[in-house]
Amino acid sequence: MQIASQQFRERASEALLDPNIRTAFDGLKTGFAAARARSVAALPEFPAMREAARNIRTHTLENLDLYLERYEEAVRAQGGHVHWAEDAEDACRIVRDICRKAGAKIVTKGKSMVSEEIGLNAVLEADGCEVLETDAGEYIVQLAKETPSHIVVPTVHKTVQEISELFYERHRAYGFEERVTEAADLIAQVRAIMREKYFTADVSLTGANFLIAETGSNIIVTNEGNGDLASMLAPVHIVTAGIEKVVPSLNDASALLRMLGRSALGMETTAYTTFMTGPKRAHDLDGPEEYHVVLIDNGRTKMLDGPFREMLRCIRCGACMNHCPVYLSVGGHAYGWVYPGPMGSVLTPMIAGLEEAGDLPNACTLNGRCQQVCPVDIPLPDLLRRLRHERWEAGFVKQTVRWSLGLWAWLATKPRLYRSLTRLGMAVLHKLGGKRGRFRRLPLAGGWTGSRDFPAPQGQTFLDAWSKGAKQP
Ligand code: SF4
């Protein structure tokens, strides 16, 4: 696993100065966030559906062992194989061994966040396989040797111009000599390259949005149909999924799918929703000869056992990041690993360790918007607050911050002194701010003034306004 989350501050500072990132991520507000709002407003029963979705996930997690066993039995009954992986290394070894046994040279991949989590591509490539992402967005970031910057739209940070240059440089190897700049022409090139790979792949690999215990099926949703083609055409198909992906029944999966499309893209449903159940049967026209599911723990059992269990309800819709002011300002790459935004700021410390996660739990204004839009009501702000506490307890917080907070805590217990000092500080800043009413630079506030002006305080202090009963300070 290559994790750069410890460099969150440096990466975020760089991203804040990048106008392309600002434009690209601002687009998520007017695009996905607005589309979600419209689709929720059009559905009066949305709050009830959300509660039902939350209950399904909670019930499943409370009985996870039962449903996983049920799912395993159902997959085996359909002629499939189930493998259990304790950690990333274990999971990669299992997939690599299946590929070796199949004599795989070409592996086509549908979108799979968990395969990025375990670093699977690098392991298969080191073993001599050509691994090809078939989701257009994932393909572009693979070609650019980058990582996705959003869990639903991996290339949100890239302009059409950048993709055009990338294809011009890399697609000549496939016989495309001319440079194309229109989105439709760029996609046509991807499609032509993929078509051939689908038919020559030895193994296909996809993730799973849900695993159904009742039937032993796995569900993938895509907007391109690439997951279906990959999984149907290769002789061996491997599904990689975190153990929390299981749901009890088809009805439960349907309820969650209704929330997923609306929360992710504001769509009633994604363009392709594919149910796969075991290998090809005698009467099937297409389908894999071999069907494997690798169920990956990688820290999830530990989460299940502790105060972060609620995070396992996540259905990876991306709504929390589409509404997060921090994510929308710094973009996905600043987070330094596969899961960005609020959900990533909880998941990275959980899976990769608190030490690896650096400042991620602090990358939050605690405005609560992420929980409001989360289709399964995960209390992300509370979980982030708890992680901050754990960082403090584990000694990962800098001494200067500890001293500053200690001083503030002492001061906060002396109301008179606190009130006098805040009044004095405010008067001084007001005077120094002068006519401009803002500061370009301010001692001890470099984190703020490095990327924007600091407004000089106006009016009265909060405490004064509060004691007078004013609604606004
Ligand atoms: S935490 Fe909630 S909003 Fe964020 S990706 Fe997961 S399900 Fe979606």
Boltz pocket constraint, residues with backbone or C-beta under 6 A from the ligand:
constraints:
  - pocket:
      binder: B
      contacts: [[A, 263], [A, 313], [A, 314], [A, 315], [A, 316], [A, 317], [A, 318], [A, 319], [A, 320], [A, 321], [A, 343], [A, 370], [A, 373], [A, 374], [A, 375], [A, 376], [A, 377], [A, 378]]
      max_distance: 6.0
